[in-house]
Amino acid sequence: MNKFNALRVFSEGGDVFPRVTEIALDELAAGDVVFKTAYSSVNYKDALAATGAGKIIRKFPLTGGIDAAGTVVSSSDGRFKAGDEIICTSYDMGVAHDGGYSQYCRVPAGWVVPLPKTLSLFEAMALGTAGYTAALAIHLLEQNDMQPASGKVLVNGATGGVATLCIDMLSALGYQVTALTGKDGEHAFLKKIGAAEVLARKGLDMGSRPLEKALWSAAFDSVGGEQLGWLTRTMQPSGVIASFGNAGGIELNTTVLPFILRGVRLIGVDSGFTPMPLRRKVWQRLATDLKPRHLADIASTITMSDLPAYFEKMLKGETRGRAVVRIS
Ligand SMILES: NC(=O)c1ccc[n+]([C@@H]2O[C@H](COP(=O)([O-])OP(=O)(O)OC[C@H]3O[C@@H](n4cnc5c(N)ncnc54)[C@H](OP(=O)(O)O)[C@@H]3O)[C@@H](O)[C@H]2O)c1
């Protein structure tokens, strides 16, 4: 196999930066499965990693991209064979193992999920880690008694990748979704993908009492910081919060009162190292009952050379929905 293109992340003179460059297969991290990448995607973690805004990458240079979907070229593991269509997301992809922004990838077989029959490779990456995280969060809150009849569900960072997919999936399941966004120009878009109402971040009165008016039966938090503190104080009795994001900060200032007087539950969601049986189950749900209805509105397509500019926009909170990266 000749050399091929990859977006590699370098660390030089204290600067971390991405660059499209040529690489050979034997320069990639070791693995049992080699696949030709069709699509990758952009997650917040990719933007943090490739720009150095977050200390995500553990060895340089490294091919970026925590997500990839493509077709197996060769496999030394009996579970996969040439021609199989597969998804590989999370684990150490784009962190300590060469990731998905590459025309070919080589990964451990234990990280690979067969592409479900009712998803295309493009759809798998329109979902990617963002869709997987949204579905995992819904799955975990359902196990904690979340039900449409219990009341309104709040989704913040609403125009983001995880949040847009959450809104789409929740509305299809019959939930009344309130979307909280910093983008005044996107209220109509949020309603189109399933929000019943939209709250503007600007001017939102968060109050300061340990317990405020109880508003939400469930909440999906991309933002963390001040907004997560506010959510704990405004949950209904027995309300459940999925905490998976930190786009607005890593702090959490609250008191124990929401937990001991309202029975509020705070559920952590980590998409990175979900055990494979649960990972496959969630991907199967993404291909069936949780398959979003508005992927065409939520996802746009970019190329590898568009990535550096896209990362900068994402870190400024200026992107909307999901970017699928066309690789081959
Ligand atoms: N735990 C996990 O396994 C896991 C998996 C995937 C993602 N995540 C995390 O989840 C979060 C969302 O990821 P994503 O890929 O969906 O990112 P994204 O597309 O960039 O979405 C984040 C959204 O948050 C809002 N936002 C940005 N900066 C903000 C600020 N300073 N204050 C308040 N809101 C702000 C923006 O929405 P509006 O403009 O609409 O308000 C933005 O679109 C990230 O923190 C990411 O690291 C975690």
The ligand as an SDF file (V2000), in Angstrom:
LIG
                    3D

 48 52  0  0  0  0  0  0  0  0999 V2000
  -18.6940   12.3550   28.3570 N   0  0  0  0  0  0  0  0  0  0  0  0
  -18.5250   11.9480   27.1090 C   0  0  0  0  0  0  0  0  0  0  0  0
  -18.3030   10.7720   26.8230 O   0  0  0  0  0  0  0  0  0  0  0  0
  -18.6490   12.9560   26.0040 C   0  0  0  0  0  0  0  0  0  0  0  0
  -18.8760   12.5460   24.6720 C   0  0  0  0  0  0  0  0  0  0  0  0
  -19.0840   13.5430   23.7020 C   0  0  0  0  0  0  0  0  0  0  0  0
  -19.0120   14.8870   24.0560 C   0  0  0  0  0  0  0  0  0  0  0  0
  -18.7370   15.2260   25.3360 N   0  0  0  0  0  0  0  0  0  0  0  0
  -18.6900   16.6300   25.7550 C   0  0  0  0  0  0  0  0  0  0  0  0
  -19.9800   17.1740   25.5460 O   0  0  0  0  0  0  0  0  0  0  0  0
  -19.8680   18.5530   25.1910 C   0  0  0  0  0  0  0  0  0  0  0  0
  -20.5690   18.7650   23.8480 C   0  0  0  0  0  0  0  0  0  0  0  0
  -19.8280   18.1110   22.8160 O   0  0  0  0  0  0  0  0  0  0  0  0
  -20.1740   18.3980   21.2900 P   0  0  0  0  0  0  0  0  0  0  0  0
  -19.2680   17.5430   20.4810 O   0  0  0  0  0  0  0  0  0  0  0  0
  -21.6300   18.3520   21.1190 O   0  0  0  0  0  0  0  0  0  0  0  0
  -19.6660   19.9210   21.1810 O   0  0  0  0  0  0  0  0  0  0  0  0
  -20.2910   21.1400   20.3650 P   0  0  0  0  0  0  0  0  0  0  0  0
  -20.9080   20.6550   19.0890 O   0  0  0  0  0  0  0  0  0  0  0  0
  -19.2250   22.1730   20.2820 O   0  0  0  0  0  0  0  0  0  0  0  0
  -21.4880   21.6480   21.3050 O   0  0  0  0  0  0  0  0  0  0  0  0
  -21.2920   22.3940   22.4520 C   0  0  0  0  0  0  0  0  0  0  0  0
  -22.3730   23.4700   22.5520 C   0  0  0  0  0  0  0  0  0  0  0  0
  -22.3060   24.0480   23.8570 O   0  0  0  0  0  0  0  0  0  0  0  0
  -22.6670   25.4170   23.7860 C   0  0  0  0  0  0  0  0  0  0  0  0
  -21.5600   26.2090   24.3340 N   0  0  0  0  0  0  0  0  0  0  0  0
  -20.3200   26.3830   23.8170 C   0  0  0  0  0  0  0  0  0  0  0  0
  -19.5760   27.1770   24.5940 N   0  0  0  0  0  0  0  0  0  0  0  0
  -20.3540   27.4950   25.6630 C   0  0  0  0  0  0  0  0  0  0  0  0
  -20.1640   28.2830   26.8220 C   0  0  0  0  0  0  0  0  0  0  0  0
  -19.0080   28.9040   27.0680 N   0  0  0  0  0  0  0  0  0  0  0  0
  -21.1840   28.3720   27.7130 N   0  0  0  0  0  0  0  0  0  0  0  0
  -22.3580   27.7480   27.4740 C   0  0  0  0  0  0  0  0  0  0  0  0
  -22.5940   27.0020   26.3810 N   0  0  0  0  0  0  0  0  0  0  0  0
  -21.6090   26.8730   25.4910 C   0  0  0  0  0  0  0  0  0  0  0  0
  -22.9210   25.7410   22.3210 C   0  0  0  0  0  0  0  0  0  0  0  0
  -24.3310   25.5880   22.0740 O   0  0  0  0  0  0  0  0  0  0  0  0
  -25.3500   26.8340   22.0190 P   0  0  0  0  0  0  0  0  0  0  0  0
  -24.6310   27.9100   21.2500 O   0  0  0  0  0  0  0  0  0  0  0  0
  -26.5510   26.2920   21.3420 O   0  0  0  0  0  0  0  0  0  0  0  0
  -25.6090   27.2460   23.4340 O   0  0  0  0  0  0  0  0  0  0  0  0
  -22.1890   24.6330   21.5950 C   0  0  0  0  0  0  0  0  0  0  0  0
  -22.7350   24.3860   20.3210 O   0  0  0  0  0  0  0  0  0  0  0  0
  -18.3720   18.8630   25.1730 C   0  0  0  0  0  0  0  0  0  0  0  0
  -17.9930   19.3950   26.4210 O   0  0  0  0  0  0  0  0  0  0  0  0
  -17.7360   17.5070   24.9700 C   0  0  0  0  0  0  0  0  0  0  0  0
  -16.4210   17.4550   25.4510 O   0  0  0  0  0  0  0  0  0  0  0  0
  -18.5460   14.2910   26.3060 C   0  0  0  0  0  0  0  0  0  0  0  0
  1  2  1  0
  2  3  2  0
  2  4  1  0
  4  5  1  0
  4 48  2  0
  5  6  2  0
  6  7  1  0
  7  8  2  0
  8  9  1  0
  8 48  1  0
  9 10  1  0
  9 46  1  0
 10 11  1  0
 11 12  1  0
 11 44  1  0
 12 13  1  0
 13 14  1  0
 14 15  2  0
 14 16  1  0
 14 17  1  0
 17 18  1  0
 18 19  2  0
 18 20  1  0
 18 21  1  0
 21 22  1  0
 22 23  1  0
 23 24  1  0
 23 42  1  0
 24 25  1  0
 25 26  1  0
 25 36  1  0
 26 27  1  0
 26 35  1  0
 27 28  2  0
 28 29  1  0
 29 30  1  0
 29 35  2  0
 30 31  1  0
 30 32  2  0
 32 33  1  0
 33 34  2  0
 34 35  1  0
 36 37  1  0
 36 42  1  0
 37 38  1  0
 38 39  2  0
 38 40  1  0
 38 41  1  0
 42 43  1  0
 44 45  1  0
 44 46  1  0
 46 47  1  0
M  CHG  2   8   1  16  -1
M  END
$$$$
